[in-house]
């Protein structure tokens, strides 16, 4: 009999109490919540950054096309490529930018690109004209296009000469 009681006591010492298990589960839940919140924040930051990189790439493509004189077949003489940044577009929710080819005989239909819902323009609505054959832009000073998100911003600098860079 004494041997059984001693074995029962040893088993009782080796097991966890219910309170200890609850504490461990609570700690794991708090750590998991922290990981999920940080992941969501990271995802939002990266979406803003990716939107900025896409805009920068599109602007560099515009500079390349305008410097090469690329135009549609119906265009007689290329005047400029106009890029318009709009805080709230026709859908009433998201920001967008439009690229329009201007010619002496009119303009082509603008190409509009909508940003992801996590990113929006913080700078005011503006239009920047890129002139052909390395003539630069209509800017007199650097223009800063600021994209914002929940916890981050991304800046793109456009110089009067048409150089596109991070700010």
C-alpha positions as CSV (number, residue, x, y, z in Angstrom):
1,X,0.0,0.0,0.0
2,X,2.8,2.4,0.9
3,X,4.4,1.8,-2.4
4,X,1.3,2.7,-4.3
5,X,0.9,6.0,-2.4
6,X,4.5,6.8,-3.1
7,X,4.0,6.2,-6.9
8,X,0.9,8.3,-6.9
9,X,2.8,11.2,-5.2
10,X,5.6,10.9,-7.8
11,X,3.1,11.0,-10.7
12,X,1.4,14.0,-9.1
13,X,4.7,15.9,-9.0
14,X,5.5,15.2,-12.6
15,X,2.2,16.5,-14.0
16,X,1.2,20.1,-14.7
17,X,-1.5,21.8,-12.9
18,X,-4.5,23.3,-14.7
19,X,-3.4,26.9,-13.8
20,X,0.1,26.3,-15.3
21,X,-1.4,25.1,-18.6
22,X,-3.7,28.1,-18.7
23,X,-0.8,30.5,-18.2
24,X,1.3,28.8,-20.9
25,X,-1.7,28.9,-23.4
26,X,-2.3,32.6,-22.6
27,X,1.4,33.5,-23.2
28,X,1.3,31.6,-26.5
29,X,-1.8,33.5,-27.5
30,X,-0.3,36.9,-26.7
31,X,2.9,36.0,-28.7
32,X,0.8,34.8,-31.7
33,X,-1.3,38.0,-31.6
34,X,1.9,40.1,-31.7
35,X,3.2,38.1,-34.7
36,X,-0.1,38.5,-36.6
37,X,-0.2,42.3,-35.9
38,X,3.4,42.8,-37.1
39,X,2.8,40.7,-40.2
40,X,-0.3,42.8,-41.1
41,X,1.8,46.0,-40.6
42,X,4.6,44.6,-42.7
43,X,2.1,43.7,-45.5
44,X,0.7,47.2,-45.6
45,X,4.1,48.8,-45.7
46,X,5.2,46.6,-48.5
47,X,2.0,47.3,-50.5
48,X,2.7,51.1,-50.3
49,X,6.4,50.5,-51.2
50,X,5.4,48.3,-54.1
51,X,2.9,50.9,-55.4
52,X,5.7,53.5,-55.2
53,X,8.1,51.2,-57.1
54,X,5.4,50.6,-59.8
55,X,4.8,54.4,-60.2
56,X,8.6,55.0,-60.4
57,X,8.9,52.3,-63.1
58,X,5.9,53.7,-65.1
59,X,7.4,57.2,-64.9
60,X,10.7,56.0,-66.1
61,X,8.9,54.3,-69.0
62,X,7.2,57.6,-69.8
63,X,10.5,59.4,-69.8
64,X,12.0,56.7,-72.1
65,X,9.0,56.9,-74.5
66,X,8.9,60.7,-74.7
67,X,12.7,60.9,-75.2
68,X,12.4,58.4,-78.0
69,X,9.4,60.2,-79.6
70,X,7.1,57.2,-79.3
71,X,3.6,58.1,-80.3
72,X,0.5,56.6,-81.8
73,X,0.0,56.3,-85.6
74,X,-2.8,59.0,-85.5
75,X,-0.5,61.5,-83.8
76,X,1.2,63.9,-86.2
77,X,3.7,65.7,-83.9
78,X,4.3,64.7,-80.3
79,X,3.9,67.6,-77.8
80,X,4.3,65.8,-74.5
81,X,3.3,62.9,-72.2
82,X,1.2,64.2,-69.3
83,X,1.1,62.3,-66.0
84,X,-1.8,63.4,-63.7
85,X,-1.8,62.3,-60.1
86,X,-5.2,62.2,-58.5
87,X,-6.0,61.7,-54.8
88,X,-9.6,60.4,-55.3
89,X,-10.4,59.0,-58.7
90,X,-13.7,58.2,-60.3
91,X,-14.4,55.2,-58.0
92,X,-14.4,57.7,-55.1
93,X,-12.2,55.5,-53.0
94,X,-8.7,55.0,-54.4
95,X,-5.9,57.2,-55.7
96,X,-4.8,56.9,-59.3
97,X,-2.5,58.4,-62.0
98,X,-3.2,58.8,-65.7
99,X,-0.8,58.9,-68.6
100,X,-1.9,60.9,-71.6
101,X,0.0,61.3,-74.9
102,X,-0.5,64.9,-76.3
103,X,-0.1,65.6,-79.9
104,X,-0.6,68.7,-82.1
105,X,-3.8,67.2,-83.5
106,X,-5.3,66.2,-80.1
107,X,-4.7,63.7,-77.3
108,X,-4.8,59.9,-77.1
109,X,-7.1,58.3,-74.6
110,X,-5.5,58.4,-71.1
111,X,-4.2,55.2,-69.5
112,X,-5.3,55.2,-65.8
113,X,-3.6,53.1,-63.1
114,X,-5.3,52.7,-59.8
115,X,-3.3,52.2,-56.6
116,X,-4.0,49.4,-54.1
117,X,-6.5,50.3,-51.4
118,X,-3.7,50.5,-48.8
119,X,-1.8,53.3,-50.7
120,X,-3.0,56.8,-51.5
121,X,-1.4,60.1,-52.7
122,X,-0.7,62.5,-49.8
123,X,0.5,65.2,-52.1
124,X,-2.0,67.5,-53.9
125,X,-3.5,66.6,-57.3
126,X,-1.0,67.7,-60.0
127,X,-0.1,67.1,-63.7
128,X,3.5,66.9,-64.9
129,X,4.3,67.3,-68.6
130,X,7.3,65.4,-70.0
131,X,8.5,67.0,-73.2
132,X,10.1,65.0,-76.1
133,X,13.7,64.7,-77.1
134,X,15.2,65.1,-73.6
135,X,13.6,68.6,-73.1
136,X,12.7,67.7,-69.5
137,X,9.4,68.6,-67.8
138,X,7.3,71.7,-67.2
139,X,8.6,71.8,-63.5
140,X,10.6,74.7,-62.3
141,X,11.7,72.8,-59.1
142,X,11.7,69.2,-58.0
143,X,8.3,67.7,-57.5
144,X,7.8,65.2,-54.6
145,X,5.0,62.6,-55.0
146,X,4.2,61.2,-51.6
147,X,2.4,57.9,-51.2
148,X,1.0,57.2,-47.8
149,X,-0.4,54.1,-46.0
150,X,-1.4,53.2,-42.5
151,X,2.0,53.4,-41.0
152,X,4.4,54.4,-43.8
153,X,5.1,56.8,-46.6
154,X,7.1,56.5,-49.9
155,X,8.4,59.5,-51.7
156,X,9.3,59.8,-55.4
157,X,11.2,62.8,-56.7
158,X,10.8,64.2,-60.2
159,X,13.4,66.7,-61.3
160,X,12.8,69.5,-63.9
161,X,15.2,67.5,-66.2
162,X,12.9,64.5,-66.0
163,X,15.0,62.3,-63.7
164,X,12.9,60.0,-61.5
165,X,14.4,58.9,-58.1
166,X,13.6,58.0,-54.5
167,X,13.5,60.9,-52.1
